[in-house]
Amino acid sequence: MKLEIPGQLRGSDAGKVMPIAIKLRRELEPSFADLGDDRLALISPVLRIGGELGTFGEDAIENLKVTGKNAECDVVVEPRNWNELSEDQISDLIRTRVIEALHSLLTEAGFETIPEFLREKQNQGEQGASTNP
């Protein structure tokens, strides 16, 4: 199964998010490739990151859709003062939202159990999160 984490930004300040999303995708990709389940060929949580130029709405997982062997959804992240957040704070926030979206997409696609590696990644994010930015 291929993992993609594309994104759309509303302002250059939100650009700090994309390198973190790329790092997370690279971290998760091998585990998704090794799943060995043919129900899905592609899973794609699409980041919608609010910034200085506007918002996509409040924090939410929206538009879950499984079509054939493709699963996608919107991961809406409301605007924050991105320039004042540390890389660790942004990473914890994005990790939590993306893992939540991946759980939702796998459930929507009919997976009855969530792969262990995702539960571990979620726990890592929860342990690292000291504040909710």
C-alpha positions as CSV (number, residue, x, y, z in Angstrom):
1,M,0.0,0.0,0.0
2,K,1.4,3.4,-1.0
3,L,1.2,6.3,1.5
4,E,0.9,9.9,0.3
5,I,0.6,13.0,2.5
6,P,-0.1,15.9,0.1
7,G,-0.8,19.4,1.5
8,Q,-2.4,22.7,0.8
9,L,-1.4,25.8,2.7
10,R,-3.1,29.1,3.3
11,G,0.0,31.3,3.8
12,S,3.7,31.2,3.7
13,D,3.8,31.0,7.5
14,A,2.2,27.5,7.3
15,G,5.2,26.4,5.2
16,K,6.9,25.2,8.3
17,V,4.4,22.2,8.4
18,M,5.4,20.6,5.1
19,P,8.9,19.5,5.9
20,I,7.5,17.9,9.0
21,A,4.8,16.1,7.0
22,I,7.4,14.8,4.5
23,K,9.5,13.5,7.4
24,L,6.4,11.7,8.9
25,R,5.5,10.2,5.5
26,R,9.1,8.9,5.0
27,E,8.9,7.4,8.5
28,L,5.6,5.6,7.8
29,E,6.0,4.6,4.2
30,P,8.0,1.4,4.7
31,S,5.5,0.1,7.2
32,F,2.6,0.7,4.8
33,A,4.5,-0.9,1.9
34,D,5.0,-4.0,4.1
35,L,1.4,-4.3,5.2
36,G,0.7,-6.9,2.5
37,D,-3.0,-6.2,2.3
38,D,-4.4,-5.7,-1.1
39,R,-7.7,-3.9,-0.1
40,L,-6.0,-0.6,-0.6
41,A,-3.4,0.5,-3.1
42,L,-3.2,4.1,-1.9
43,I,-4.0,5.9,1.4
44,S,-3.8,9.7,1.3
45,P,-4.6,12.0,4.2
46,V,-4.5,15.5,2.6
47,L,-3.3,18.2,4.9
48,R,-5.3,21.5,4.7
49,I,-3.2,23.9,6.8
50,G,-4.6,27.3,7.7
51,G,-2.3,30.2,7.9
52,E,-2.0,34.0,7.6
53,L,-4.0,34.0,4.4
54,G,-7.0,32.1,5.6
55,T,-8.4,28.9,7.0
56,F,-9.9,25.6,5.8
57,G,-12.0,25.5,9.0
58,E,-11.6,24.1,12.5
59,D,-9.4,21.1,13.3
60,A,-11.1,18.1,11.8
61,I,-10.9,15.0,9.7
62,E,-13.3,15.5,6.8
63,N,-14.5,14.0,3.5
64,L,-13.4,10.4,4.2
65,K,-13.7,8.6,0.9
66,V,-12.8,5.1,-0.2
67,T,-13.1,4.6,-3.9
68,G,-11.9,1.3,-5.3
69,K,-8.5,0.7,-3.8
70,N,-7.9,4.4,-2.9
71,A,-8.7,6.0,0.4
72,E,-8.4,9.7,1.1
73,C,-9.6,12.4,3.5
74,D,-8.9,16.0,4.4
75,V,-6.9,16.7,7.6
76,V,-8.0,20.3,8.4
77,V,-5.7,22.2,10.7
78,E,-6.9,25.6,11.8
79,P,-4.5,28.5,11.6
80,R,-2.0,28.9,14.4
81,N,0.9,31.2,14.9
82,W,3.2,28.8,13.1
83,N,6.3,31.1,13.4
84,E,6.1,30.9,17.2
85,L,5.7,27.1,17.5
86,S,8.7,24.9,17.8
87,E,9.4,22.1,15.3
88,D,8.6,19.6,18.1
89,Q,5.2,21.3,18.8
90,I,4.3,21.3,15.1
91,S,5.5,17.7,14.7
92,D,3.4,16.5,17.6
93,L,0.3,18.3,16.2
94,I,0.7,17.0,12.7
95,R,1.6,13.4,13.8
96,T,-1.5,13.3,16.0
97,R,-3.8,14.5,13.2
98,V,-2.3,12.3,10.5
99,I,-2.3,9.2,12.7
100,E,-6.0,9.9,13.5
101,A,-6.8,10.3,9.8
102,L,-5.0,7.0,8.9
103,H,-7.0,5.2,11.6
104,S,-10.2,6.6,10.2
105,L,-9.3,5.8,6.6
106,L,-8.3,2.2,7.5
107,T,-11.6,1.7,9.4
108,E,-13.6,3.2,6.5
109,A,-11.8,0.8,4.2
110,G,-12.9,-2.2,6.3
111,F,-9.8,-2.9,8.3
112,E,-10.9,-4.5,11.6
113,T,-7.6,-4.0,13.4
114,I,-5.2,-1.1,13.2
115,P,-1.7,-2.1,12.5
116,E,0.6,-2.2,15.5
117,F,3.1,0.3,14.0
118,L,0.3,3.0,13.8
119,R,-0.6,2.4,17.5
120,E,3.1,2.8,18.4
121,K,3.4,6.0,16.3
122,Q,0.3,7.4,18.0
123,N,1.7,6.7,21.4
124,Q,5.0,8.3,20.5
125,G,3.1,11.5,19.6
126,E,1.0,11.5,22.7
127,Q,4.0,11.0,24.9
128,G,5.9,13.8,23.2
129,A,3.0,16.3,23.3
130,S,3.4,18.5,26.3
131,T,1.1,21.3,25.2
132,N,-1.7,21.6,22.7
133,P,-0.7,24.3,20.3
